[in-house]
């Protein structure tokens, strides 16, 4: 077990928890602002509207987060594949360059004799 990886994972989980709680609180605030615009609602109706509004907002946020996470995973795969191709090209270019320099040195040495 790598303590650094465990720490990083724990910090990422804590950050996710805090961000989600901030989203929940923002949804509740917006639900409250929405029902404030409807002064004719009874207390029970106001609570129901706030509950439904909050639940809808959180469902939308969750769906968006899932789409973003899926896209991030896809992008990671794409970039890893591009990196592997670039790395292979660089290694191939280096091998060709070393071969060309070696061949040139050999030719110069051969011709200098």
C-alpha positions as CSV (number, residue, x, y, z in Angstrom):
1,X,0.0,0.0,0.0
2,X,1.3,3.4,-1.0
3,X,0.5,6.1,1.6
4,X,0.8,8.9,-1.0
5,X,-1.8,7.2,-3.2
6,X,-4.1,6.6,-0.2
7,X,-3.8,10.2,0.8
8,X,-4.5,11.5,-2.7
9,X,-7.5,9.2,-2.9
10,X,-8.8,10.3,0.5
11,X,-8.3,14.0,-0.4
12,X,-10.1,13.5,-3.7
13,X,-13.0,11.8,-1.9
14,X,-13.2,14.6,0.6
15,X,-13.1,17.2,-2.2
16,X,-16.0,15.4,-4.0
17,X,-18.0,15.2,-0.8
18,X,-17.5,18.9,-0.1
19,X,-18.4,19.9,-3.7
20,X,-21.5,17.7,-3.7
21,X,-22.6,19.2,-0.3
22,X,-22.1,22.7,-1.8
23,X,-24.3,21.7,-4.8
24,X,-27.0,20.4,-2.4
25,X,-27.0,23.6,-0.5
26,X,-27.1,25.7,-3.7
27,X,-30.1,23.7,-4.9
28,X,-31.8,24.3,-1.6
29,X,-31.1,28.0,-1.8
30,X,-32.4,28.2,-5.3
31,X,-35.5,26.2,-4.3
32,X,-36.1,28.7,-1.5
33,X,-35.7,31.7,-3.8
34,X,-38.1,30.0,-6.3
35,X,-40.8,29.5,-3.6
36,X,-40.3,33.0,-2.3
37,X,-41.6,34.2,-5.7
38,X,-44.8,32.2,-5.0
39,X,-46.2,33.9,-1.8
40,X,-49.7,32.3,-2.2
41,X,-48.3,28.8,-1.4
42,X,-49.2,27.3,1.9
43,X,-46.3,26.1,4.1
44,X,-47.0,22.5,3.1
45,X,-47.1,23.4,-0.6
46,X,-43.9,25.5,-0.2
47,X,-42.1,22.5,1.4
48,X,-43.3,20.2,-1.4
49,X,-42.2,22.5,-4.1
50,X,-38.8,23.0,-2.5
51,X,-38.4,19.3,-2.1
52,X,-39.3,18.6,-5.7
53,X,-37.2,21.5,-7.1
54,X,-34.2,20.4,-5.0
55,X,-34.6,16.7,-6.1
56,X,-34.9,17.7,-9.7
57,X,-31.9,20.0,-9.6
58,X,-29.8,17.3,-7.9
59,X,-30.8,14.7,-10.4
60,X,-29.8,17.1,-13.2
61,X,-26.5,17.8,-11.5
62,X,-25.8,14.1,-11.0
63,X,-26.5,13.3,-14.6
64,X,-24.2,16.1,-15.7
65,X,-21.4,14.9,-13.4
66,X,-21.8,11.4,-14.9
67,X,-21.5,12.7,-18.4
68,X,-18.5,14.8,-17.5
69,X,-16.8,11.8,-15.8
70,X,-17.5,9.6,-18.8
71,X,-16.1,12.2,-21.1
72,X,-13.0,12.6,-18.9
73,X,-12.4,8.8,-19.0
74,X,-12.8,8.9,-22.8
75,X,-10.4,11.8,-23.1
76,X,-7.9,10.0,-20.9
77,X,-7.9,7.0,-23.2
78,X,-7.5,9.2,-26.3
79,X,-4.6,11.2,-24.8
80,X,-2.9,8.0,-23.6
81,X,-3.1,6.6,-27.1
82,X,-1.8,9.8,-28.6
83,X,1.1,9.8,-26.1
84,X,2.0,6.3,-26.9
85,X,2.1,7.1,-30.6
86,X,4.1,10.2,-30.1
87,X,6.6,8.3,-27.8
88,X,7.0,5.6,-30.5
89,X,7.6,8.3,-33.2
90,X,10.2,10.0,-31.0
91,X,12.0,6.7,-30.3
92,X,11.9,5.8,-34.0
93,X,13.2,9.3,-34.9
94,X,16.0,8.9,-32.4
95,X,17.0,5.5,-33.7
96,X,17.0,6.8,-37.3
97,X,19.0,9.9,-36.2
98,X,21.6,7.8,-34.3
99,X,21.8,5.4,-37.3
100,X,22.3,8.3,-39.7
101,X,25.0,9.8,-37.6
102,X,26.7,6.5,-37.1
103,X,26.5,5.8,-40.9
104,X,27.8,9.2,-41.7
105,X,30.7,8.8,-39.2
106,X,31.5,5.3,-40.7
107,X,31.4,6.7,-44.3
108,X,33.6,9.7,-43.4
109,X,36.1,7.3,-41.7
110,X,36.0,4.9,-44.6
111,X,36.5,7.7,-47.1
112,X,39.3,9.3,-45.0
113,X,41.5,6.2,-45.3
